Amino acid sequence: MDGSVVGLFGAVGTVALFAFLAFAVWIDYQKKKDERGSALQERMKALEYGHPPLDAEIARARAYASAAWAAGLIGLLVPIVIVSLAVAGTIVAVLYHHEGESIGGALIVAWSIAGVMVLVPIVLSLNVIRRLPRPTGEAPPPRASAREKRTDSTSAEFQEKRLEL
């Protein structure tokens, strides 16, 4: 009887845990849905008043930051891994070489190759970061509002026909 009660409490606890997690996910979904709705209303209001949407500029800045981080991490982590492997190889070569065997030439070649393999990703990642376009802090000029576009786009001929009717 004790085993079945423990199993029942365990099952009830598991169901309660998953119900709580489902409730938390639902609350988060509702919050994000409201945020998206209010952001959409703000964008529409800004477009109505003729202000350009800043979504493209924000996305461009995020893309630049993401690309710069990726290039920087590659330029940092690849050399660390290569140097770590070269150190490990040197330790193995020193520990397992036979007496009278010369390993100096092999270590010079290995460290030369490692040095080139370290410099190449560093230089290339710095070059990528340098060539990335920098986001500008300038906002694009405001666009004409929808009402202004409508009055400008109607021709004088159309307005005259409208007056005749």
PyMOL commands that place a pseudoatom at each C-alpha (Angstrom):
pseudoatom trace, name=CA, resn=MET, resi=1, chain=A, elem=C, hetatm=0, pos=[0.000, 0.000, 0.000]
pseudoatom trace, name=CA, resn=ASP, resi=2, chain=A, elem=C, hetatm=0, pos=[2.846, 2.383, 0.726]
pseudoatom trace, name=CA, resn=GLY, resi=3, chain=A, elem=C, hetatm=0, pos=[4.287, 1.881, -2.747]
pseudoatom trace, name=CA, resn=SER, resi=4, chain=A, elem=C, hetatm=0, pos=[1.006, 2.738, -4.454]
pseudoatom trace, name=CA, resn=VAL, resi=5, chain=A, elem=C, hetatm=0, pos=[0.559, 5.907, -2.369]
pseudoatom trace, name=CA, resn=VAL, resi=6, chain=A, elem=C, hetatm=0, pos=[4.095, 7.034, -3.181]
pseudoatom trace, name=CA, resn=GLY, resi=7, chain=A, elem=C, hetatm=0, pos=[3.459, 6.297, -6.856]
pseudoatom trace, name=CA, resn=LEU, resi=8, chain=A, elem=C, hetatm=0, pos=[0.197, 8.238, -6.744]
pseudoatom trace, name=CA, resn=PHE, resi=9, chain=A, elem=C, hetatm=0, pos=[1.853, 11.261, -5.107]
pseudoatom trace, name=CA, resn=GLY, resi=10, chain=A, elem=C, hetatm=0, pos=[4.678, 11.050, -7.638]
pseudoatom trace, name=CA, resn=ALA, resi=11, chain=A, elem=C, hetatm=0, pos=[2.211, 11.002, -10.525]
pseudoatom trace, name=CA, resn=VAL, resi=12, chain=A, elem=C, hetatm=0, pos=[0.202, 13.886, -9.063]
pseudoatom trace, name=CA, resn=GLY, resi=13, chain=A, elem=C, hetatm=0, pos=[3.424, 15.854, -8.518]
pseudoatom trace, name=CA, resn=THR, resi=14, chain=A, elem=C, hetatm=0, pos=[4.548, 15.195, -12.085]
pseudoatom trace, name=CA, resn=VAL, resi=15, chain=A, elem=C, hetatm=0, pos=[1.189, 16.283, -13.487]
pseudoatom trace, name=CA, resn=ALA, resi=16, chain=A, elem=C, hetatm=0, pos=[1.263, 19.402, -11.287]
pseudoatom trace, name=CA, resn=LEU, resi=17, chain=A, elem=C, hetatm=0, pos=[4.774, 20.254, -12.480]
pseudoatom trace, name=CA, resn=PHE, resi=18, chain=A, elem=C, hetatm=0, pos=[3.830, 19.935, -16.147]
pseudoatom trace, name=CA, resn=ALA, resi=19, chain=A, elem=C, hetatm=0, pos=[0.610, 21.890, -15.571]
pseudoatom trace, name=CA, resn=PHE, resi=20, chain=A, elem=C, hetatm=0, pos=[2.606, 24.671, -13.947]
pseudoatom trace, name=CA, resn=LEU, resi=21, chain=A, elem=C, hetatm=0, pos=[5.100, 24.713, -16.833]
pseudoatom trace, name=CA, resn=ALA, resi=22, chain=A, elem=C, hetatm=0, pos=[2.249, 24.784, -19.369]
pseudoatom trace, name=CA, resn=PHE, resi=23, chain=A, elem=C, hetatm=0, pos=[0.639, 27.682, -17.492]
pseudoatom trace, name=CA, resn=ALA, resi=24, chain=A, elem=C, hetatm=0, pos=[3.942, 29.584, -17.426]
pseudoatom trace, name=CA, resn=VAL, resi=25, chain=A, elem=C, hetatm=0, pos=[4.402, 29.060, -21.180]
pseudoatom trace, name=CA, resn=TRP, resi=26, chain=A, elem=C, hetatm=0, pos=[0.833, 30.237, -21.830]
pseudoatom trace, name=CA, resn=ILE, resi=27, chain=A, elem=C, hetatm=0, pos=[1.383, 33.394, -19.727]
pseudoatom trace, name=CA, resn=ASP, resi=28, chain=A, elem=C, hetatm=0, pos=[4.616, 34.097, -21.628]
pseudoatom trace, name=CA, resn=TYR, resi=29, chain=A, elem=C, hetatm=0, pos=[2.834, 33.590, -24.960]
pseudoatom trace, name=CA, resn=GLN, resi=30, chain=A, elem=C, hetatm=0, pos=[0.082, 36.022, -23.990]
pseudoatom trace, name=CA, resn=LYS, resi=31, chain=A, elem=C, hetatm=0, pos=[2.619, 38.628, -22.877]
pseudoatom trace, name=CA, resn=LYS, resi=32, chain=A, elem=C, hetatm=0, pos=[4.617, 38.364, -26.106]
pseudoatom trace, name=CA, resn=LYS, resi=33, chain=A, elem=C, hetatm=0, pos=[1.418, 38.484, -28.163]
pseudoatom trace, name=CA, resn=ASP, resi=34, chain=A, elem=C, hetatm=0, pos=[0.415, 41.727, -26.454]
pseudoatom trace, name=CA, resn=GLU, resi=35, chain=A, elem=C, hetatm=0, pos=[3.890, 43.185, -26.998]
pseudoatom trace, name=CA, resn=ARG, resi=36, chain=A, elem=C, hetatm=0, pos=[3.793, 42.308, -30.695]
pseudoatom trace, name=CA, resn=GLY, resi=37, chain=A, elem=C, hetatm=0, pos=[0.331, 43.835, -31.008]
pseudoatom trace, name=CA, resn=SER, resi=38, chain=A, elem=C, hetatm=0, pos=[1.371, 47.092, -29.372]
pseudoatom trace, name=CA, resn=ALA, resi=39, chain=A, elem=C, hetatm=0, pos=[4.552, 47.244, -31.467]
pseudoatom trace, name=CA, resn=LEU, resi=40, chain=A, elem=C, hetatm=0, pos=[2.444, 46.774, -34.599]
pseudoatom trace, name=CA, resn=GLN, resi=41, chain=A, elem=C, hetatm=0, pos=[0.104, 49.575, -33.542]
pseudoatom trace, name=CA, resn=GLU, resi=42, chain=A, elem=C, hetatm=0, pos=[3.068, 51.874, -32.910]
pseudoatom trace, name=CA, resn=ARG, resi=43, chain=A, elem=C, hetatm=0, pos=[4.535, 51.097, -36.335]
pseudoatom trace, name=CA, resn=MET, resi=44, chain=A, elem=C, hetatm=0, pos=[1.225, 51.695, -38.053]
pseudoatom trace, name=CA, resn=LYS, resi=45, chain=A, elem=C, hetatm=0, pos=[0.749, 54.991, -36.225]
pseudoatom trace, name=CA, resn=ALA, resi=46, chain=A, elem=C, hetatm=0, pos=[4.288, 56.061, -37.166]
pseudoatom trace, name=CA, resn=LEU, resi=47, chain=A, elem=C, hetatm=0, pos=[3.645, 55.170, -40.819]
pseudoatom trace, name=CA, resn=GLU, resi=48, chain=A, elem=C, hetatm=0, pos=[0.386, 57.075, -40.708]
pseudoatom trace, name=CA, resn=TYR, resi=49, chain=A, elem=C, hetatm=0, pos=[2.222, 60.207, -39.543]
pseudoatom trace, name=CA, resn=GLY, resi=50, chain=A, elem=C, hetatm=0, pos=[4.914, 59.737, -42.197]
pseudoatom trace, name=CA, resn=HIS, resi=51, chain=A, elem=C, hetatm=0, pos=[7.775, 58.520, -39.997]
pseudoatom trace, name=CA, resn=PRO, resi=52, chain=A, elem=C, hetatm=0, pos=[9.926, 55.760, -41.469]
pseudoatom trace, name=CA, resn=PRO, resi=53, chain=A, elem=C, hetatm=0, pos=[9.911, 52.419, -39.669]
pseudoatom trace, name=CA, resn=LEU, resi=54, chain=A, elem=C, hetatm=0, pos=[13.130, 51.788, -37.785]
pseudoatom trace, name=CA, resn=ASP, resi=55, chain=A, elem=C, hetatm=0, pos=[12.843, 48.008, -38.071]
pseudoatom trace, name=CA, resn=ALA, resi=56, chain=A, elem=C, hetatm=0, pos=[15.261, 47.799, -40.985]
pseudoatom trace, name=CA, resn=GLU, resi=57, chain=A, elem=C, hetatm=0, pos=[17.918, 49.882, -39.237]
pseudoatom trace, name=CA, resn=ILE, resi=58, chain=A, elem=C, hetatm=0, pos=[17.589, 47.841, -36.047]
pseudoatom trace, name=CA, resn=ALA, resi=59, chain=A, elem=C, hetatm=0, pos=[17.811, 44.574, -37.983]
pseudoatom trace, name=CA, resn=ARG, resi=60, chain=A, elem=C, hetatm=0, pos=[20.865, 45.864, -39.859]
pseudoatom trace, name=CA, resn=ALA, resi=61, chain=A, elem=C, hetatm=0, pos=[22.604, 46.798, -36.603]
pseudoatom trace, name=CA, resn=ARG, resi=62, chain=A, elem=C, hetatm=0, pos=[21.809, 43.404, -35.083]
pseudoatom trace, name=CA, resn=ALA, resi=63, chain=A, elem=C, hetatm=0, pos=[23.114, 41.620, -38.173]
pseudoatom trace, name=CA, resn=TYR, resi=64, chain=A, elem=C, hetatm=0, pos=[26.338, 43.631, -38.020]
pseudoatom trace, name=CA, resn=ALA, resi=65, chain=A, elem=C, hetatm=0, pos=[26.791, 42.833, -34.340]
pseudoatom trace, name=CA, resn=SER, resi=66, chain=A, elem=C, hetatm=0, pos=[26.107, 39.155, -34.928]
pseudoatom trace, name=CA, resn=ALA, resi=67, chain=A, elem=C, hetatm=0, pos=[28.570, 38.955, -37.823]
pseudoatom trace, name=CA, resn=ALA, resi=68, chain=A, elem=C, hetatm=0, pos=[31.225, 40.820, -35.842]
pseudoatom trace, name=CA, resn=TRP, resi=69, chain=A, elem=C, hetatm=0, pos=[30.779, 38.489, -32.869]
pseudoatom trace, name=CA, resn=ALA, resi=70, chain=A, elem=C, hetatm=0, pos=[31.027, 35.407, -35.104]
pseudoatom trace, name=CA, resn=ALA, resi=71, chain=A, elem=C, hetatm=0, pos=[34.191, 36.635, -36.809]
pseudoatom trace, name=CA, resn=GLY, resi=72, chain=A, elem=C, hetatm=0, pos=[35.698, 37.627, -33.467]
pseudoatom trace, name=CA, resn=LEU, resi=73, chain=A, elem=C, hetatm=0, pos=[34.947, 34.270, -31.883]
pseudoatom trace, name=CA, resn=ILE, resi=74, chain=A, elem=C, hetatm=0, pos=[36.422, 32.406, -34.830]
pseudoatom trace, name=CA, resn=GLY, resi=75, chain=A, elem=C, hetatm=0, pos=[39.515, 34.618, -34.698]
pseudoatom trace, name=CA, resn=LEU, resi=76, chain=A, elem=C, hetatm=0, pos=[39.858, 33.878, -30.986]
pseudoatom trace, name=CA, resn=LEU, resi=77, chain=A, elem=C, hetatm=0, pos=[38.855, 30.237, -30.593]
pseudoatom trace, name=CA, resn=VAL, resi=78, chain=A, elem=C, hetatm=0, pos=[40.582, 28.719, -33.626]
pseudoatom trace, name=CA, resn=PRO, resi=79, chain=A, elem=C, hetatm=0, pos=[44.055, 29.960, -32.577]
pseudoatom trace, name=CA, resn=ILE, resi=80, chain=A, elem=C, hetatm=0, pos=[43.465, 28.815, -28.984]
pseudoatom trace, name=CA, resn=VAL, resi=81, chain=A, elem=C, hetatm=0, pos=[42.579, 25.318, -30.195]
pseudoatom trace, name=CA, resn=ILE, resi=82, chain=A, elem=C, hetatm=0, pos=[45.567, 25.188, -32.561]
pseudoatom trace, name=CA, resn=VAL, resi=83, chain=A, elem=C, hetatm=0, pos=[48.028, 26.313, -29.891]
pseudoatom trace, name=CA, resn=SER, resi=84, chain=A, elem=C, hetatm=0, pos=[46.514, 23.854, -27.405]
pseudoatom trace, name=CA, resn=LEU, resi=85, chain=A, elem=C, hetatm=0, pos=[46.943, 21.006, -29.887]
pseudoatom trace, name=CA, resn=ALA, resi=86, chain=A, elem=C, hetatm=0, pos=[50.520, 22.085, -30.640]
pseudoatom trace, name=CA, resn=VAL, resi=87, chain=A, elem=C, hetatm=0, pos=[51.339, 22.162, -26.914]
pseudoatom trace, name=CA, resn=ALA, resi=88, chain=A, elem=C, hetatm=0, pos=[49.762, 18.729, -26.421]
pseudoatom trace, name=CA, resn=GLY, resi=89, chain=A, elem=C, hetatm=0, pos=[51.689, 17.369, -29.407]
pseudoatom trace, name=CA, resn=THR, resi=90, chain=A, elem=C, hetatm=0, pos=[54.926, 18.820, -28.060]
pseudoatom trace, name=CA, resn=ILE, resi=91, chain=A, elem=C, hetatm=0, pos=[54.330, 17.259, -24.645]
pseudoatom trace, name=CA, resn=VAL, resi=92, chain=A, elem=C, hetatm=0, pos=[53.595, 13.867, -26.205]
pseudoatom trace, name=CA, resn=ALA, resi=93, chain=A, elem=C, hetatm=0, pos=[56.681, 14.129, -28.442]
pseudoatom trace, name=CA, resn=VAL, resi=94, chain=A, elem=C, hetatm=0, pos=[58.931, 15.044, -25.519]
pseudoatom trace, name=CA, resn=LEU, resi=95, chain=A, elem=C, hetatm=0, pos=[57.550, 12.336, -23.233]
pseudoatom trace, name=CA, resn=TYR, resi=96, chain=A, elem=C, hetatm=0, pos=[57.671, 9.513, -25.772]
pseudoatom trace, name=CA, resn=HIS, resi=97, chain=A, elem=C, hetatm=0, pos=[60.852, 10.174, -27.709]
pseudoatom trace, name=CA, resn=HIS, resi=98, chain=A, elem=C, hetatm=0, pos=[63.647, 7.609, -27.546]
pseudoatom trace, name=CA, resn=GLU, resi=99, chain=A, elem=C, hetatm=0, pos=[67.071, 8.417, -26.158]
pseudoatom trace, name=CA, resn=GLY, resi=100, chain=A, elem=C, hetatm=0, pos=[69.382, 9.740, -28.795]
pseudoatom trace, name=CA, resn=GLU, resi=101, chain=A, elem=C, hetatm=0, pos=[66.477, 10.632, -31.091]
pseudoatom trace, name=CA, resn=SER, resi=102, chain=A, elem=C, hetatm=0, pos=[66.395, 14.252, -32.230]
pseudoatom trace, name=CA, resn=ILE, resi=103, chain=A, elem=C, hetatm=0, pos=[62.927, 15.810, -32.221]
pseudoatom trace, name=CA, resn=GLY, resi=104, chain=A, elem=C, hetatm=0, pos=[64.013, 19.433, -32.567]
pseudoatom trace, name=CA, resn=GLY, resi=105, chain=A, elem=C, hetatm=0, pos=[63.512, 19.593, -36.330]
pseudoatom trace, name=CA, resn=ALA, resi=106, chain=A, elem=C, hetatm=0, pos=[60.056, 18.038, -36.114]
pseudoatom trace, name=CA, resn=LEU, resi=107, chain=A, elem=C, hetatm=0, pos=[59.026, 20.452, -33.364]
pseudoatom trace, name=CA, resn=ILE, resi=108, chain=A, elem=C, hetatm=0, pos=[60.280, 23.437, -35.375]
pseudoatom trace, name=CA, resn=VAL, resi=109, chain=A, elem=C, hetatm=0, pos=[58.243, 22.317, -38.385]
pseudoatom trace, name=CA, resn=ALA, resi=110, chain=A, elem=C, hetatm=0, pos=[55.162, 21.612, -36.240]
pseudoatom trace, name=CA, resn=TRP, resi=111, chain=A, elem=C, hetatm=0, pos=[55.320, 24.988, -34.477]
pseudoatom trace, name=CA, resn=SER, resi=112, chain=A, elem=C, hetatm=0, pos=[55.937, 26.800, -37.774]
pseudoatom trace, name=CA, resn=ILE, resi=113, chain=A, elem=C, hetatm=0, pos=[52.832, 25.224, -39.252]
pseudoatom trace, name=CA, resn=ALA, resi=114, chain=A, elem=C, hetatm=0, pos=[50.887, 26.010, -36.067]
pseudoatom trace, name=CA, resn=GLY, resi=115, chain=A, elem=C, hetatm=0, pos=[52.071, 29.627, -36.210]
pseudoatom trace, name=CA, resn=VAL, resi=116, chain=A, elem=C, hetatm=0, pos=[50.840, 30.037, -39.786]
pseudoatom trace, name=CA, resn=MET, resi=117, chain=A, elem=C, hetatm=0, pos=[47.567, 28.329, -38.903]
pseudoatom trace, name=CA, resn=VAL, resi=118, chain=A, elem=C, hetatm=0, pos=[47.137, 30.740, -35.985]
pseudoatom trace, name=CA, resn=LEU, resi=119, chain=A, elem=C, hetatm=0, pos=[47.897, 33.885, -37.994]
pseudoatom trace, name=CA, resn=VAL, resi=120, chain=A, elem=C, hetatm=0, pos=[45.582, 33.061, -40.895]
pseudoatom trace, name=CA, resn=PRO, resi=121, chain=A, elem=C, hetatm=0, pos=[42.282, 32.980, -38.908]
pseudoatom trace, name=CA, resn=ILE, resi=122, chain=A, elem=C, hetatm=0, pos=[43.285, 36.038, -36.886]
pseudoatom trace, name=CA, resn=VAL, resi=123, chain=A, elem=C, hetatm=0, pos=[44.081, 38.099, -39.980]
pseudoatom trace, name=CA, resn=LEU, resi=124, chain=A, elem=C, hetatm=0, pos=[41.018, 36.874, -41.879]
pseudoatom trace, name=CA, resn=SER, resi=125, chain=A, elem=C, hetatm=0, pos=[38.637, 37.531, -38.984]
pseudoatom trace, name=CA, resn=LEU, resi=126, chain=A, elem=C, hetatm=0, pos=[40.037, 41.034, -38.488]
pseudoatom trace, name=CA, resn=ASN, resi=127, chain=A, elem=C, hetatm=0, pos=[39.660, 41.637, -42.216]
pseudoatom trace, name=CA, resn=VAL, resi=128, chain=A, elem=C, hetatm=0, pos=[36.037, 40.475, -42.110]
pseudoatom trace, name=CA, resn=ILE, resi=129, chain=A, elem=C, hetatm=0, pos=[35.304, 42.729, -39.143]
pseudoatom trace, name=CA, resn=ARG, resi=130, chain=A, elem=C, hetatm=0, pos=[36.989, 45.674, -40.894]
pseudoatom trace, name=CA, resn=ARG, resi=131, chain=A, elem=C, hetatm=0, pos=[34.991, 45.152, -44.107]
pseudoatom trace, name=CA, resn=LEU, resi=132, chain=A, elem=C, hetatm=0, pos=[31.603, 44.860, -42.398]
pseudoatom trace, name=CA, resn=PRO, resi=133, chain=A, elem=C, hetatm=0, pos=[29.431, 47.901, -43.075]
pseudoatom trace, name=CA, resn=ARG, resi=134, chain=A, elem=C, hetatm=0, pos=[29.030, 50.047, -40.019]
pseudoatom trace, name=CA, resn=PRO, resi=135, chain=A, elem=C, hetatm=0, pos=[25.466, 50.946, -39.052]
pseudoatom trace, name=CA, resn=THR, resi=136, chain=A, elem=C, hetatm=0, pos=[24.889, 54.658, -39.277]
pseudoatom trace, name=CA, resn=GLY, resi=137, chain=A, elem=C, hetatm=0, pos=[23.257, 56.576, -36.488]
pseudoatom trace, name=CA, resn=GLU, resi=138, chain=A, elem=C, hetatm=0, pos=[21.382, 58.760, -38.947]
pseudoatom trace, name=CA, resn=ALA, resi=139, chain=A, elem=C, hetatm=0, pos=[17.684, 58.161, -39.385]
pseudoatom trace, name=CA, resn=PRO, resi=140, chain=A, elem=C, hetatm=0, pos=[16.418, 58.100, -42.954]
pseudoatom trace, name=CA, resn=PRO, resi=141, chain=A, elem=C, hetatm=0, pos=[14.395, 61.142, -44.015]
pseudoatom trace, name=CA, resn=PRO, resi=142, chain=A, elem=C, hetatm=0, pos=[10.713, 60.955, -43.108]
pseudoatom trace, name=CA, resn=ARG, resi=143, chain=A, elem=C, hetatm=0, pos=[8.379, 59.775, -45.807]
pseudoatom trace, name=CA, resn=ALA, resi=144, chain=A, elem=C, hetatm=0, pos=[5.267, 61.567, -46.901]
pseudoatom trace, name=CA, resn=SER, resi=145, chain=A, elem=C, hetatm=0, pos=[2.140, 60.508, -45.062]
pseudoatom trace, name=CA, resn=ALA, resi=146, chain=A, elem=C, hetatm=0, pos=[-0.584, 58.535, -46.761]
pseudoatom trace, name=CA, resn=ARG, resi=147, chain=A, elem=C, hetatm=0, pos=[-2.848, 61.575, -46.962]
pseudoatom trace, name=CA, resn=GLU, resi=148, chain=A, elem=C, hetatm=0, pos=[-0.161, 63.660, -48.671]
pseudoatom trace, name=CA, resn=LYS, resi=149, chain=A, elem=C, hetatm=0, pos=[0.495, 60.874, -51.155]
pseudoatom trace, name=CA, resn=ARG, resi=150, chain=A, elem=C, hetatm=0, pos=[-3.158, 60.645, -52.040]
pseudoatom trace, name=CA, resn=THR, resi=151, chain=A, elem=C, hetatm=0, pos=[-3.506, 64.352, -52.796]
pseudoatom trace, name=CA, resn=ASP, resi=152, chain=A, elem=C, hetatm=0, pos=[-0.256, 64.387, -54.782]
pseudoatom trace, name=CA, resn=SER, resi=153, chain=A, elem=C, hetatm=0, pos=[-1.040, 61.265, -56.752]
pseudoatom trace, name=CA, resn=THR, resi=154, chain=A, elem=C, hetatm=0, pos=[-4.406, 62.470, -58.034]
pseudoatom trace, name=CA, resn=SER, resi=155, chain=A, elem=C, hetatm=0, pos=[-4.050, 64.328, -61.278]
pseudoatom trace, name=CA, resn=ALA, resi=156, chain=A, elem=C, hetatm=0, pos=[-5.712, 67.611, -62.098]
pseudoatom trace, name=CA, resn=GLU, resi=157, chain=A, elem=C, hetatm=0, pos=[-7.658, 65.897, -64.858]
pseudoatom trace, name=CA, resn=PHE, resi=158, chain=A, elem=C, hetatm=0, pos=[-9.139, 63.395, -62.424]
pseudoatom trace, name=CA, resn=GLN, resi=159, chain=A, elem=C, hetatm=0, pos=[-10.061, 66.194, -60.011]
pseudoatom trace, name=CA, resn=GLU, resi=160, chain=A, elem=C, hetatm=0, pos=[-11.834, 68.070, -62.794]
pseudoatom trace, name=CA, resn=LYS, resi=161, chain=A, elem=C, hetatm=0, pos=[-13.856, 64.977, -63.735]
pseudoatom trace, name=CA, resn=ARG, resi=162, chain=A, elem=C, hetatm=0, pos=[-14.772, 64.548, -60.127]
pseudoatom trace, name=CA, resn=LEU, resi=163, chain=A, elem=C, hetatm=0, pos=[-15.991, 68.161, -59.938]
pseudoatom trace, name=CA, resn=GLU, resi=164, chain=A, elem=C, hetatm=0, pos=[-18.116, 67.722, -63.077]
pseudoatom trace, name=CA, resn=LEU, resi=165, chain=A, elem=C, hetatm=0, pos=[-19.999, 64.798, -61.568]
for i in range(1, 165): cmd.bond("trace and resi %d" % i, "trace and resi %d" % (i + 1))
show_as sticks, trace
zoom trace
